[in-house]
């Protein structure tokens, strides 16, 4: 509702249009997301956050070729961005290209030696079957450091191949985003 209102107020804003598209991805409206994202990317081809969500959305649908294509598009615009590299590493790992995934994780490891790279970002690079231990180890470290990226765990759950693991629910509990915690907060009448 608020994003629709924002679009009415500022219909030419690529940022609002991108957020509107991403909202569709969060809601599982993948076809609508792809259509909206394509419109924005046609005018703003450097809107990297849309490529990142295309990577995840296409992955959920099993379109690994499309997921890798979106990841590569994001890396063309931000080749040294840890978050972009982590999403690409996960997409390649899940598509079956372990060598490329390892190469991208190596780039992340190198970047982590010369500048700050959040543990949660390192975790997302390991968000693939067979890398669960690394994912949970890095995410636990991110939670211990109270990294902002850990707060999106619940929102990106639908995109995660390991979200069905009980340890994922334990992460949500630690961040304060378990089903029970969210239900308690939504029951509070903030209007007064």
N, C-alpha and C positions, 0 to 999 in steps of 0.2 A: 504494500500500500504506500509506504513512504517513498520507495524508489519510483513508483509511478508518479507520485506527486512531484518528486524532484525532476523527473523527465518533462513534466508539463511546465515547470518553472524554468528549466534550463535544457531545452530539447537538443541543443547543439553540443553539449558537454560530452566529450568522449569518455571522461572518467565516470560520469553518472551512467552513461550507456553501458560501459564495461561492467560496472557494479550491478546494473539491472540484469545483464547477461549472466554474470556469475551467480546471482541469486537463483536463476533458473537451474544452474548446475547443482547448487546446494539442495534444491527441492527435487532433484531427480528428473527434471524436464530436459533431458540431454539434447533432444532434437531442437527444442526452442533455444537452448543455450547455443548450439552450433550456429543456428540462423542469426541470432543476435550478435554473437561473437564475429561472425563473418562480415556483418555490416560494419561493425566498429573497426575491424582490422583492415577493411578495404580503405577506410579513410585515415586510420592511424596504425600503420603496420608495425610500429614499435611498442604497442600496448602489450608488454610482456606478460602481465598477469593473466591475460586471456589465453596465451599459449600454455601457460602453466596449468590452467584449469582445463584446457583442451586435452593436455597430456593425461590428466587424471580422469576426466570424463570419458574419453575414448578408451582408456584402460579398463574402466568399469564395464564397458560394453564389449571388451575383448578385441578391440580394434588396435592392436599393438603397432601396426604399421603407421596408422594415423597418430597414435600417441607419441611415437618416436619422431615423426615428422614435426609435430607441434613442439616437442622438446628441442629439436634442432633449430627451429625457428626462434625460440626463446634464446638459445645460446648464441645465435648470430647477432642478436641485439645486446646481450649481456653475457659474454663468454667467460667472465671471471666472477660472476655473481654466485656465491655459494648456494643460495636457495635454488637458483636455476639449474646449477650443476647437480644438486641433490635430486631434484625431480627427474632430470634426464637419466641419472644413474639408475634410479628405481625403474623408470620406463624400459631402459635397455635390459636390466636384469629380468624384469617380468616378461619381456618379449623373447627372452632366450639368448640374448647376446651378452653373455657373461664377460667376455673380454672387454667390450666397450664400457660396460658398467664398472668393471675394475679400473679401467683407465680414468673414468670420470671421478671415481672415488679417490684415486691417487691424486688427481688435481685438487680435490677437496682437502686431502691430508696435507698436501704441500701448502695450500693457502692457510690452513690451520697453524702451520709452523711459522708463518710470517705475519699473520694478522688474526684478529679475532673471528672465529667461525663458531656460531652457536652450536651447542651439542644437539639441539633439536634438528638443526639443519643436517648435521651428520647422521642423525637417526633416520631422517626421511630418505637419505641416499641408500639406506639399507631396508627400506620398506618393500620387501619382496620375499616370497617363500624361499626358505633356506638361509635367510639373513636375519631371522627373527631375533636371535640372541644379541646381535649388534644393535638392532633397532631398539630393543628394550633397554640395553645397557646405556646407550647414548641418551635416550629419552629420560631415563632415571637421573642421569647427570644434569640434563637440562632442567628438570623439575627441581632438583636440589639447588640449582643456581637461579631458580625462579625466572627462567627465560620467558619472554612474552610469547614466543612461538608455541610453547606448550599449551597456551590457552585456546588454541584452535583445534586441539585434538578431537573434541566432540564434533565440531563443524565439519572436519574433513574425514570423519569416520566412514562415511559411505564410500569413500575412494580407497580405503585401506584394505589390502588383501589379508591383513592379520588382525583386523578389528574384532573378529569373532573369538580370538583367544582370550581366556580369562585375565591374562596379564594386561591386556588393553583396558579392561574395565578397572583394574587396579590403578592404572595410570590416571584414568578419569577421576577416580576417587581421590587420589593424591592432589590433583589440580582443583578439585571441588566441582567437578562437572559430571558426576555420576548421575544416573537416571533419578535416583532418590534425592540427591542434592538439588538438581534442577527442578524437580517437582515441588520441593519445599519452597524454593525461591519463587516459583511461578504462582504459588498459592498465596503469597503475600500481596495484599492490596496496597499498591504504592500510591493510589489516589487518595488514600487517607481515611 
